[in-house]
Amino acid sequence: MNDVNFSYTEQMLGTHAQSALIKLIYKKVMNVHPSTINEFSSGELVNFVQTDSLKLYDYVSCVGWLLNVPILLACCFTILFYLLGVSFFSGIAVFIVSFIVNALLAAKSAHFYELYMKK
């Protein structure tokens, strides 16, 4: 399967999962007693549903890459070691440092996102 088909399949799977979640949540909201729903306005409920379904879409569309990346990294590292020899390890060090920096930036971004959503 080429990259375009893979991306299309991921997007369709994510869209189907997002639509199914929205349907289930709205069906649940319709069956809940009205006195319990009065805690939230309809706008807040719609915001919750859209935010959660978007998170599910992002997760489902990335699952294929989570399964593919370890194999891809193993192949790339093997080829690089064959081509570069011992200097390959300096490339691995740069890779690890950039991975750690990226993880720290992602954690900070998630923290700012939580602060933004609380407002």
BALOBA-1460 file (C-alpha; in Angstrom, 3 decimals):
// residues 119
<rec num="1" residu="m" x="0.000" y="0.000" z="0.000"/>
<rec num="2" residu="n" x="1.520" y="3.318" z="-0.963"/>
<rec num="3" residu="d" x="1.660" y="6.382" z="1.270"/>
<rec num="4" residu="v" x="-1.397" y="8.098" z="-0.240"/>
<rec num="5" residu="n" x="-3.618" y="5.062" z="0.293"/>
<rec num="6" residu="f" x="-2.253" y="4.606" z="3.802"/>
<rec num="7" residu="s" x="-3.012" y="8.224" z="4.707"/>
<rec num="8" residu="y" x="-6.476" y="8.006" z="3.158"/>
<rec num="9" residu="t" x="-7.244" y="4.825" z="5.107"/>
<rec num="10" residu="e" x="-6.024" y="6.417" z="8.347"/>
<rec num="11" residu="q" x="-8.160" y="9.513" z="7.786"/>
<rec num="12" residu="m" x="-11.250" y="7.475" z="6.951"/>
<rec num="13" residu="l" x="-10.770" y="5.278" z="10.014"/>
<rec num="14" residu="g" x="-10.335" y="8.360" z="12.210"/>
<rec num="15" residu="t" x="-13.407" y="10.025" z="10.712"/>
<rec num="16" residu="h" x="-15.535" y="6.920" z="11.245"/>
<rec num="17" residu="a" x="-14.368" y="6.622" z="14.859"/>
<rec num="18" residu="q" x="-15.047" y="10.325" z="15.462"/>
<rec num="19" residu="s" x="-18.549" y="10.092" z="13.962"/>
<rec num="20" residu="a" x="-19.364" y="6.986" z="15.980"/>
<rec num="21" residu="l" x="-18.240" y="8.661" z="19.214"/>
<rec num="22" residu="i" x="-20.294" y="11.785" z="18.494"/>
<rec num="23" residu="k" x="-23.342" y="9.636" z="17.790"/>
<rec num="24" residu="l" x="-22.914" y="7.652" z="21.012"/>
<rec num="25" residu="i" x="-22.446" y="10.772" z="23.131"/>
<rec num="26" residu="y" x="-25.460" y="12.563" z="21.659"/>
<rec num="27" residu="k" x="-27.567" y="9.417" z="22.062"/>
<rec num="28" residu="k" x="-26.499" y="9.227" z="25.716"/>
<rec num="29" residu="v" x="-27.296" y="12.925" z="26.255"/>
<rec num="30" residu="m" x="-30.780" y="12.430" z="24.804"/>
<rec num="31" residu="n" x="-31.474" y="9.609" z="27.311"/>
<rec num="32" residu="v" x="-30.249" y="11.503" z="30.393"/>
<rec num="33" residu="h" x="-32.807" y="13.175" z="32.644"/>
<rec num="34" residu="p" x="-33.067" y="16.933" z="31.922"/>
<rec num="35" residu="s" x="-32.284" y="17.915" z="35.530"/>
<rec num="36" residu="t" x="-28.800" y="16.411" z="35.237"/>
<rec num="37" residu="i" x="-28.021" y="18.206" z="31.993"/>
<rec num="38" residu="n" x="-28.852" y="21.622" z="33.499"/>
<rec num="39" residu="e" x="-25.354" y="21.716" z="35.004"/>
<rec num="40" residu="f" x="-23.957" y="22.457" z="31.525"/>
<rec num="41" residu="s" x="-25.221" y="24.693" z="28.747"/>
<rec num="42" residu="s" x="-25.794" y="23.221" z="25.304"/>
<rec num="43" residu="g" x="-22.731" y="25.081" z="24.025"/>
<rec num="44" residu="e" x="-20.531" y="23.479" z="26.680"/>
<rec num="45" residu="l" x="-21.875" y="20.025" z="25.815"/>
<rec num="46" residu="v" x="-21.163" y="20.551" z="22.121"/>
<rec num="47" residu="n" x="-17.662" y="21.806" z="22.972"/>
<rec num="48" residu="f" x="-16.978" y="18.714" z="25.114"/>
<rec num="49" residu="v" x="-18.182" y="16.396" z="22.362"/>
<rec num="50" residu="q" x="-16.182" y="18.088" z="19.608"/>
<rec num="51" residu="t" x="-12.991" y="18.267" z="21.697"/>
<rec num="52" residu="d" x="-13.149" y="14.629" z="22.781"/>
<rec num="53" residu="s" x="-14.027" y="13.373" z="19.322"/>
<rec num="54" residu="l" x="-11.139" y="15.344" z="17.800"/>
<rec num="55" residu="k" x="-8.746" y="13.741" z="20.290"/>
<rec num="56" residu="l" x="-10.073" y="10.309" z="19.290"/>
<rec num="57" residu="y" x="-9.644" y="11.177" z="15.597"/>
<rec num="58" residu="d" x="-6.037" y="12.214" z="16.183"/>
<rec num="59" residu="y" x="-5.310" y="9.026" z="18.133"/>
<rec num="60" residu="v" x="-6.914" y="6.659" z="15.630"/>
<rec num="61" residu="s" x="-5.251" y="8.314" z="12.659"/>
<rec num="62" residu="c" x="-1.814" y="7.893" z="14.307"/>
<rec num="63" residu="v" x="-2.133" y="4.235" z="15.306"/>
<rec num="64" residu="g" x="-0.755" y="3.050" z="11.957"/>
<rec num="65" residu="w" x="2.406" y="5.065" z="12.452"/>
<rec num="66" residu="l" x="2.817" y="3.757" z="15.993"/>
<rec num="67" residu="l" x="2.982" y="0.247" z="14.566"/>
<rec num="68" residu="n" x="5.189" y="1.208" z="11.623"/>
<rec num="69" residu="v" x="7.826" y="3.428" z="13.286"/>
<rec num="70" residu="p" x="9.798" y="0.747" z="15.232"/>
<rec num="71" residu="i" x="10.295" y="-1.324" z="12.076"/>
<rec num="72" residu="l" x="11.261" y="1.758" z="10.085"/>
<rec num="73" residu="l" x="13.762" y="2.889" z="12.737"/>
<rec num="74" residu="a" x="15.358" y="-0.561" z="12.936"/>
<rec num="75" residu="c" x="15.834" y="-0.658" z="9.155"/>
<rec num="76" residu="c" x="17.230" y="2.891" z="9.021"/>
<rec num="77" residu="f" x="19.621" y="2.324" z="11.918"/>
<rec num="78" residu="t" x="20.891" y="-0.910" z="10.389"/>
<rec num="79" residu="i" x="21.550" y="0.712" z="7.018"/>
<rec num="80" residu="l" x="23.209" y="3.733" z="8.641"/>
<rec num="81" residu="f" x="25.504" y="1.516" z="10.709"/>
<rec num="82" residu="y" x="26.437" y="-0.417" z="7.571"/>
<rec num="83" residu="l" x="27.186" y="2.792" z="5.634"/>
<rec num="84" residu="l" x="28.795" y="4.958" z="8.334"/>
<rec num="85" residu="g" x="30.436" y="2.474" z="10.689"/>
<rec num="86" residu="v" x="31.345" y="3.734" z="14.158"/>
<rec num="87" residu="s" x="30.387" y="7.346" z="13.403"/>
<rec num="88" residu="f" x="26.814" y="6.062" z="13.309"/>
<rec num="89" residu="f" x="26.733" y="6.406" z="17.104"/>
<rec num="90" residu="s" x="27.146" y="10.186" z="16.936"/>
<rec num="91" residu="g" x="24.036" y="10.261" z="14.737"/>
<rec num="92" residu="i" x="22.204" y="8.145" z="17.317"/>
<rec num="93" residu="a" x="23.233" y="10.641" z="20.017"/>
<rec num="94" residu="v" x="21.787" y="13.520" z="17.982"/>
<rec num="95" residu="f" x="18.627" y="11.486" z="17.424"/>
<rec num="96" residu="i" x="18.201" y="10.799" z="21.141"/>
<rec num="97" residu="v" x="18.818" y="14.440" z="22.114"/>
<rec num="98" residu="s" x="16.323" y="15.711" z="19.535"/>
<rec num="99" residu="f" x="13.794" y="13.106" z="20.695"/>
<rec num="100" residu="i" x="14.128" y="14.276" z="24.311"/>
<rec num="101" residu="v" x="13.804" y="17.939" z="23.314"/>
<rec num="102" residu="n" x="10.725" y="17.126" z="21.255"/>
<rec num="103" residu="a" x="9.169" y="15.233" z="24.189"/>
<rec num="104" residu="l" x="9.807" y="18.163" z="26.539"/>
<rec num="105" residu="l" x="8.282" y="20.633" z="24.070"/>
<rec num="106" residu="a" x="5.240" y="18.385" z="23.613"/>
<rec num="107" residu="a" x="4.742" y="18.157" z="27.381"/>
<rec num="108" residu="k" x="4.992" y="21.938" z="27.711"/>
<rec num="109" residu="s" x="2.529" y="22.373" z="24.836"/>
<rec num="110" residu="a" x="0.079" y="19.973" z="26.502"/>
<rec num="111" residu="h" x="0.398" y="21.951" z="29.740"/>
<rec num="112" residu="f" x="-0.394" y="25.229" z="27.944"/>
<rec num="113" residu="y" x="-3.321" y="23.547" z="26.155"/>
<rec num="114" residu="e" x="-4.782" y="22.455" z="29.508"/>
<rec num="115" residu="l" x="-4.407" y="25.981" z="30.890"/>
<rec num="116" residu="y" x="-6.098" y="27.393" z="27.781"/>
<rec num="117" residu="m" x="-9.006" y="24.927" z="28.037"/>
<rec num="118" residu="k" x="-9.587" y="25.796" z="31.718"/>
<rec num="119" residu="k" x="-10.232" y="29.444" z="30.819"/>
